[in-house]
Amino acid sequence: MNAQPGAATTEAVTITAADGRELVGTLFLPASGEPTGTAAVLHPATGVNQHLYRKFADYLAGQGWPALTYDLRGSGLSVVASDKKDTTVRMSDWILKDVPAATAWLKERFPGRKHVGIGHSVGAHGMLATQAQEPVDAMVMIASHAGITATISMRTERAKIWAIFNIITPVTSKVLGYVPVEQLGVGKQIPVGVMTQWARWSRQPDYFFGDPEFDLATRYAAATGPVLSVVLTDDLWANRAAVDVLTDRMTSAKVEKLDIECGKVTPRGAVGHMGFYRSRNRELWPQVVGWVREKLH
């Protein structure tokens, strides 16, 4: 069955994380009636509102799948006024609190069926880190990498990101109390606490695996089940080497890798870090759905 525009009806939902923080989500349901397929939770990237994922969620609903999108704390519809300057909202909260809360919400809403997590960038970080805690039947990583600045292959982009993390973030957080990320081109509003932690991790050769505050290496090693790791080859950040920093840690999972050739000089054209979810690239979506069906049905 092919998805058509308007294939879904939507329902606004509220997800409550373990610490009480409320997240705003949208549940996409087949317009034709009761969902019959796998339930999918779409975990978002850093500084990306759930709006980006609506077309893909609509497509999944057209396949009979209920699909949940949501905004991480401090992002999109889950923002409260103090988030921008809040040093206590951290990326680790997204990974260890928000992501498992969204997974748990969908599992409670649709018990007794197969569940898949589809994580974009940091969304996949949390999905993998909490798989043993809040398991799903299969996981898909879209453009999800360890954000180590040194792994960025393009010199100018590497220099730009280095400057953002090592000069602009510490200076603006001290002077302004926040980091003007939208003007810097690294997303919509991101809480200053997220930017500070992200910047620190970006300087480490093992990214967050080397942070003694967390047990992320142990968590990744404990993650089980089938995993599809998707790389878009024109992605300036999530190249295969940077992605493998994550997948190499997943020693208990069955990881399959899909590298999609794209770029301005290729027949497919540019896709990049965000483009998989845009409707102009919808021809990529059946590959993911087909893989999930193969693993779960």
Helices and strands as residue ranges (DSSP letters): E 8-16, E 22-30, E 39-43, G 50-53, H 54-62, E 67-70, G 76-78, G 83-85, H 91-93, I 94-98, H 99-109, E 115-120, H 122-129, E 138-142, G 149-151, H 155-163, I 164-168, H 169-175, H 181-184, H 192-202, G 207-210, H 216-222, E 225-232, H 240-247, E 253-260, G 275-277, G 279-284, H 285-296
